[in-house]
Amino acid sequence: MHDVSESPGRSRVLLVGSGGREHALAWKLAQSPLLDRLWAAPGNPGIAQHADCCHVDADDVAGIVRLAGELRADLVVVGPEDPLAAGLVDALQERGILAFGPTRAAARLESSKQFTRELAARLGLPGPRAAAFSDFGAAVAYVRELGQFPVALKADGLFRGKGVVIAESLAEAEATLRAMLLDGEYGLAGRAVVVEEFLRGVERSYTAICDGQRALPLLPAQDHKRAFDGDRGPNTGGMGVFAPAQRAGDPPVAEIVDTFMTPVLAEMAARGSPFRGVLFAGVMLTAQGPRLIEFNARFGDPEAEALLPLLETDLLPVLIAAARGDLRGQTLRWHSGACVSVMLASGGYPERSSSELPISGLAAAAAVPDALVFHAGTAQRDGAVVTNGGRVLCVAGAGPSREQARQTAYAAARQIHWEGMQYRTDIGREAQA
């Protein structure tokens, strides 16, 4: 057990998770003058630079609750979606431990795409034509009814960020639906499937910190989901982000909040499941206006690695205020300029990943001015950092312009190497604005 000091007015924080998002959160929280101690469960070699790592898995609800009690944590910040869907925040609240993140019921906005589509329809939120199915034949019939390709097929539950397939043909759609609904290749996540009209336009990531009633928005960002340059290849958990992402003619962020987030917060509160935490809206800016693609119930990854370096405000008191249900008086200030984050992935990602491959060049990359290296899927073996997953590192670059930020990120990325490493070379190009 750690020796926890009793500094008045300062907070002991336990961060749950082990990815790049959690490394970015640890890096930002460690800068707070209001922080007493920071722990992470389980953390990773990058997070260990800022926090004491504890060997408790993020999905071990009972273990995390027990650890938070032993550490006398003032706040538990839950990073990934799986423990949110498993009810970690509910379990912490039952023990009287303050937690930043939605309850299991509120986290259904991410953990069930069917729930979200039904809620969006009830509230009249602009979105694609969509329907949910658990029957293979009915799902195929609906794809035929839509009569246009590509078509978006989404496993209802969580599937490691890979539960969405953009089918380019009827044959591909049938094969995907068979894999989801009949063959069990998507596990419990694929017991139901949401079939959606494919939307064309520019996809934006809108993020807000919420207290159950209010939404405090962050800068808009743009993710790159496809594995390869030119938005080719399979969908991934995200290969890179730039922020801010705002073109002339784009709707103001306040309009996005009013259209998509405020009605959902009011509805969830009315249902007795107020949403406290991070509400992430993936929105397609189409020729007909903004359309909702999805909600997530936590910081995006790699959006967090591009947004948090731009955040000037101390994050810790904002998270505490949101967890307590009162963001009144809280504001967010931002550094000028832009940030570009580039994901470095294992060879063959997203179909496969690598482990135990030694990584070189981390110190050289971190030495690049205005660059940050966030660990996403790494481990430490005999004093060396090795790969431990599909998305391994996220390299972020800041600069007075997006192009300068992009050059910084790629200058740092080029310092890093392991066998089979791959990354997109077109993250944040001006043409993608």
C-alpha positions in Angstrom: 0.0 0.0 0.0 1.2 3.5 -0.8 1.9 6.0 1.9 -0.6 8.7 1.2 0.0 12.2 2.6 -2.7 14.4 4.1 -2.1 17.6 2.3 -5.2 19.7 2.8 -6.9 21.0 -0.4 -5.0 18.6 -2.6 -6.4 15.5 -4.2 -5.3 11.9 -4.4 -6.3 10.5 -7.8 -6.5 7.0 -9.2 -6.6 6.8 -13.0 -8.0 3.6 -14.5 -6.6 2.4 -17.8 -3.5 1.6 -19.7 -3.7 3.2 -23.2 -2.7 6.4 -25.0 -5.7 8.2 -23.7 -4.8 7.4 -20.1 -1.2 8.4 -20.7 -2.4 11.8 -22.0 -4.7 12.2 -18.9 -1.8 11.2 -16.6 0.5 13.7 -18.3 -2.1 16.5 -17.9 -3.2 15.6 -14.3 0.4 15.5 -13.1 0.7 19.2 -14.0 -2.0 20.2 -11.5 -0.9 22.1 -8.4 -3.9 20.6 -6.8 -2.7 17.1 -7.2 -1.3 15.3 -4.1 -0.7 11.8 -5.5 -1.5 10.1 -8.8 -1.8 6.3 -9.3 -2.8 4.3 -12.3 -4.3 0.9 -12.6 -2.7 -0.8 -14.4 -0.9 1.9 -16.3 1.9 1.4 -18.8 5.6 2.4 -19.1 4.7 5.9 -20.3 2.1 6.5 -17.6 4.7 5.3 -15.0 6.6 8.6 -15.8 3.8 10.5 -14.1 2.0 8.0 -11.7 2.6 5.1 -9.5 1.3 2.0 -11.4 -0.7 -0.6 -9.5 -1.1 -4.1 -10.8 -4.9 -4.2 -11.0 -6.6 -4.6 -14.4 -8.9 -1.9 -15.5 -11.8 -4.4 -16.0 -11.4 -5.8 -12.4 -14.3 -3.8 -10.9 -13.9 -5.3 -7.4 -10.2 -4.9 -7.5 -10.3 -1.2 -8.6 -12.9 -0.4 -5.9 -10.7 -2.2 -3.3 -7.6 -0.3 -4.5 -9.4 3.1 -4.4 -10.4 2.4 -0.8 -6.9 1.3 0.2 -5.3 4.4 -1.4 -8.0 6.7 0.1 -8.4 8.2 -3.4 -10.3 11.5 -3.5 -11.2 10.9 -7.2 -11.2 7.9 -9.5 -10.9 8.9 -13.2 -12.1 6.0 -15.5 -10.5 6.2 -18.9 -11.7 3.2 -21.1 -15.2 2.2 -22.0 -15.2 -1.4 -20.8 -15.1 -0.7 -17.1 -17.7 2.0 -17.5 -20.0 -0.5 -19.2 -19.3 -3.0 -16.5 -20.5 -0.6 -13.8 -17.3 0.5 -12.2 -18.6 4.0 -11.4 -21.7 2.5 -9.8 -19.6 0.3 -7.6 -17.4 3.2 -6.6 -20.4 5.4 -5.8 -21.8 2.6 -3.6 -18.6 2.9 -1.5 -18.9 6.7 -1.3 -15.9 7.2 -3.6 -16.1 10.1 -6.1 -15.6 8.9 -9.7 -15.4 10.8 -13.0 -17.3 8.8 -15.6 -20.9 7.8 -16.3 -22.7 5.0 -14.6 -23.5 1.7 -16.4 -26.9 3.0 -17.4 -25.6 6.3 -18.7 -22.7 4.5 -20.5 -25.2 2.7 -22.6 -24.8 5.7 -25.0 -21.7 3.9 -26.0 -22.1 0.3 -24.9 -25.3 -0.2 -27.0 -25.6 1.3 -30.4 -29.2 0.1 -30.5 -30.0 2.1 -27.4 -28.4 5.2 -28.8 -30.2 5.0 -32.2 -33.6 4.5 -30.4 -32.8 7.4 -28.1 -31.8 9.6 -31.0 -35.0 8.7 -32.9 -37.1 9.5 -29.8 -35.4 12.9 -29.5 -35.4 13.7 -33.2 -31.6 14.0 -33.4 -30.5 14.3 -37.1 -28.9 11.1 -38.2 -28.8 8.4 -40.9 -31.6 6.0 -41.7 -31.0 3.1 -39.3 -32.5 0.0 -37.8 -31.4 -2.7 -35.4 -31.7 -6.5 -36.0 -30.9 -9.7 -34.2 -32.2 -11.8 -37.1 -29.8 -12.4 -40.0 -32.5 -12.5 -42.7 -34.2 -9.4 -41.6 -30.9 -7.5 -41.5 -30.0 -8.6 -45.1 -33.5 -7.6 -46.2 -33.0 -4.1 -44.7 -29.7 -3.7 -46.5 -31.4 -4.6 -49.7 -34.2 -2.1 -48.9 -31.6 0.7 -48.4 -30.4 -0.1 -51.8 -27.1 1.8 -51.7 -23.5 1.1 -50.9 -21.4 1.4 -48.9 -23.5 0.7 -45.9 -22.5 0.9 -42.2 -22.8 -2.3 -40.1 -22.3 -1.8 -36.4 -22.2 -4.5 -33.7 -24.5 -3.3 -31.0 -22.0 -3.8 -28.1 -18.4 -2.9 -27.4 -15.8 -4.7 -29.6 -12.4 -3.1 -29.0 -13.1 -0.2 -31.3 -13.5 -2.6 -34.3 -17.2 -3.2 -34.2 -18.0 -1.1 -37.3 -17.7 -2.4 -40.9 -18.3 -0.2 -43.9 -19.5 -2.8 -46.5 -18.9 -1.8 -50.1 -21.2 -4.4 -51.6 -24.2 -6.7 -50.8 -21.8 -9.7 -50.7 -19.6 -8.0 -48.1 -22.6 -6.9 -46.1 -24.0 -10.4 -46.0 -20.7 -11.9 -45.0 -20.3 -9.3 -42.2 -23.8 -9.8 -40.9 -23.2 -13.6 -41.0 -20.0 -13.2 -39.0 -21.8 -10.9 -36.4 -25.2 -12.6 -36.1 -24.6 -16.2 -37.0 -21.0 -17.2 -36.5 -20.3 -15.4 -33.3 -17.1 -13.8 -34.5 -18.0 -10.5 -32.6 -19.0 -12.3 -29.4 -21.7 -10.8 -27.3 -21.2 -7.5 -29.0 -22.7 -9.0 -32.2 -25.9 -10.4 -30.8 -27.6 -7.4 -32.4 -26.5 -5.3 -35.3 -27.4 -1.7 -36.3 -27.6 -1.2 -40.1 -27.1 2.4 -41.1 -27.2 4.5 -44.2 -23.7 5.5 -45.1 -23.3 9.3 -44.7 -21.0 11.3 -46.9 -19.2 14.4 -45.7 -16.5 15.4 -43.2 -16.5 13.6 -39.8 -15.8 15.6 -36.7 -15.2 14.6 -33.1 -17.0 16.8 -30.6 -16.2 16.3 -26.9 -17.7 17.8 -23.8 -17.2 17.3 -20.1 -20.6 16.9 -18.5 -22.1 17.1 -15.0 -25.5 15.5 -15.7 -27.0 18.8 -16.8 -24.4 20.9 -18.5 -21.9 20.3 -21.2 -18.5 22.1 -21.2 -17.2 21.6 -24.8 -13.6 21.0 -25.9 -12.2 21.9 -29.2 -13.5 20.0 -32.3 -11.1 17.4 -33.7 -10.9 15.2 -36.8 -10.0 11.6 -36.5 -8.7 9.3 -39.3 -10.3 5.9 -38.9 -9.0 4.0 -41.9 -5.8 2.1 -41.6 -3.9 3.5 -44.6 -3.2 6.8 -46.4 -6.0 8.3 -48.4 -8.6 6.9 -46.1 -8.1 3.4 -47.5 -8.2 0.0 -45.7 -10.2 -1.3 -42.8 -11.6 0.8 -40.0 -9.4 1.0 -36.9 -9.6 2.5 -33.4 -8.1 5.7 -34.9 -4.8 6.3 -36.7 -4.4 10.0 -35.9 -6.1 13.3 -35.1 -5.7 17.0 -35.6 -7.2 19.8 -33.5 -8.8 22.2 -33.7 -10.8 21.1 -36.7 -13.0 24.0 -37.8 -13.6 25.2 -41.4 -15.3 28.3 -42.5 -19.0 27.4 -42.8 -18.8 24.6 -40.2 -21.5 24.9 -37.5 -20.3 26.5 -34.3 -19.5 24.1 -31.5 -22.3 25.6 -29.4 -24.7 24.6 -32.1 -23.5 21.0 -32.0 -23.8 20.9 -28.2 -27.4 22.3 -28.4 -28.4 20.0 -31.2 -27.0 16.7 -30.0 -25.7 16.8 -26.4 -28.1 19.0 -24.4 -31.2 17.0 -25.4 -29.5 13.7 -24.5 -28.3 15.1 -21.1 -31.8 16.2 -20.3 -33.3 12.8 -21.4 -30.8 10.8 -19.4 -31.4 12.9 -16.3 -35.2 12.5 -16.7 -34.7 8.7 -16.9 -32.8 8.8 -13.6 -29.4 8.1 -15.2 -27.7 11.5 -15.3 -24.6 11.5 -17.5 -21.5 12.7 -15.7 -18.2 12.3 -17.5 -17.1 12.8 -21.1 -19.7 12.8 -23.8 -18.2 12.3 -27.2 -20.3 12.9 -30.3 -19.1 11.7 -33.7 -20.8 13.9 -36.2 -20.8 13.9 -40.0 -21.0 17.3 -41.6 -23.0 16.6 -44.7 -24.4 18.8 -47.4 -27.8 18.5 -45.6 -26.3 19.6 -42.2 -24.7 17.8 -39.2 -25.8 14.2 -38.6 -25.0 12.0 -35.6 -22.9 9.0 -36.2 -22.3 7.8 -32.6 -21.8 8.7 -29.0 -18.9 7.6 -26.9 -18.9 7.8 -23.1 -15.3 8.8 -22.6 -12.4 10.8 -24.1 -11.6 9.7 -27.6 -8.4 7.9 -28.4 -6.4 9.4 -30.1 -8.5 12.6 -29.8 -7.3 13.0 -26.2 -3.7 13.0 -27.3 -4.3 16.0 -29.6 -6.8 17.9 -27.3 -5.1 17.7 -23.9 -1.8 19.2 -25.1 -3.7 22.3 -26.3 -5.6 22.6 -23.0 -4.2 25.5 -20.8 -6.7 25.0 -18.0 -5.9 22.8 -15.0 -8.0 19.7 -15.8 -8.2 18.3 -12.3 -10.7 20.8 -10.7 -12.9 20.5 -13.8 -13.1 16.7 -13.5 -13.9 17.0 -9.8 -16.6 19.5 -10.4 -18.2 17.4 -13.1 -18.1 14.3 -10.9 -19.8 16.2 -8.1 -22.5 17.3 -10.6 -21.8 21.1 -10.7 -19.7 22.6 -13.5 -21.0 26.1 -12.9 -18.1 28.6 -12.9 -15.8 26.2 -14.8 -14.3 27.3 -18.1 -11.7 25.9 -20.4 -8.8 28.0 -21.8 -6.8 26.9 -24.8 -3.3 27.4 -26.1 -3.1 29.0 -29.5 -2.1 26.9 -32.5 -2.8 23.3 -33.4 -1.9 19.8 -32.4 -1.5 16.7 -34.6 -1.3 13.2 -33.2 -0.1 10.2 -35.2 -0.7 6.6 -34.1 2.2 4.2 -34.6 0.8 0.7 -35.0 2.0 -2.9 -35.2 2.4 -4.5 -38.6 -0.8 -6.0 -39.8 -3.0 -3.8 -37.5 -6.0 -3.9 -37.2 -6.3 -7.6 -38.1 -3.4 -8.6 -35.9 -0.9 -7.1 -33.5 2.5 -7.8 -32.1 4.0 -8.2 -28.6 7.5 -8.2 -27.1 9.2 -6.4 -30.1 11.8 -4.0 -28.8 11.1 -0.3 -29.5 14.0 2.1 -30.2 14.2 5.9 -30.5 11.8 6.9 -27.8 14.3 9.3 -26.1 15.2 10.9 -29.5 11.5 11.3 -30.3 10.7 12.9 -27.0 13.6 15.3 -27.5 12.1 16.8 -30.6 10.9 20.3 -29.6 7.1 20.6 -29.1 6.6 16.8 -29.5 5.1 14.3 -27.0 5.1 10.5 -27.1 2.2 8.8 -25.5 2.3 5.1 -24.8 -0.8 3.2 -26.0 0.2 -0.5 -26.2 3.6 -1.0 -24.6 5.2 -3.0 -21.8 8.5 -3.1 -20.0 10.7 -6.2 -20.2 14.1 -6.3 -18.6 14.4 -2.6 -18.6 13.4 -2.2 -22.3 10.1 -0.9 -23.7 8.4 -3.4 -26.1 5.3 -3.6 -28.1 2.1 -4.9 -26.4 -0.8 -4.4 -28.8 -2.1 -3.1 -32.1 -1.8 0.7 -31.6 1.5 1.0 -29.8 2.5 4.7 -29.5 0.8 8.0 -30.3 3.2 10.9 -31.3 1.8 14.4 -30.9 3.2 17.6 -32.3 2.2 21.1 -31.4 2.8 24.3 -33.4 1.4 27.7 -34.3 -0.3 26.1 -37.4 -1.6 22.7 -38.2 1.1 22.2 -40.9 3.9 23.1 -38.4 2.3 20.8 -35.8 2.2 18.0 -38.4 5.8 18.4 -39.3 6.8 18.2 -35.6 4.7 15.0 -35.1 6.2 13.3 -38.1 9.8 14.4 -37.2 9.3 12.7 -33.9 7.7 9.6 -35.4 10.6 9.1 -37.7 12.9 8.7 -34.7 11.0 5.6 -33.5 11.4 2.0 -34.8 10.4 -1.5 -34.2 10.0 -4.4 -36.6 6.9 -4.0 -38.8 5.9 -0.6 -37.5 3.3 1.2 -39.6 1.6 4.6 -39.6 -0.3 6.9 -41.9 1.7 9.7 -43.4 -1.2 12.0 -44.2 -2.7 12.9 -40.8 -3.6 16.6 -40.7 -2.9 17.5 -44.3 -4.4 20.9 -45.2 -6.6 19.2 -47.8 -8.4 17.4 -45.0 -9.6 20.6 -43.3 
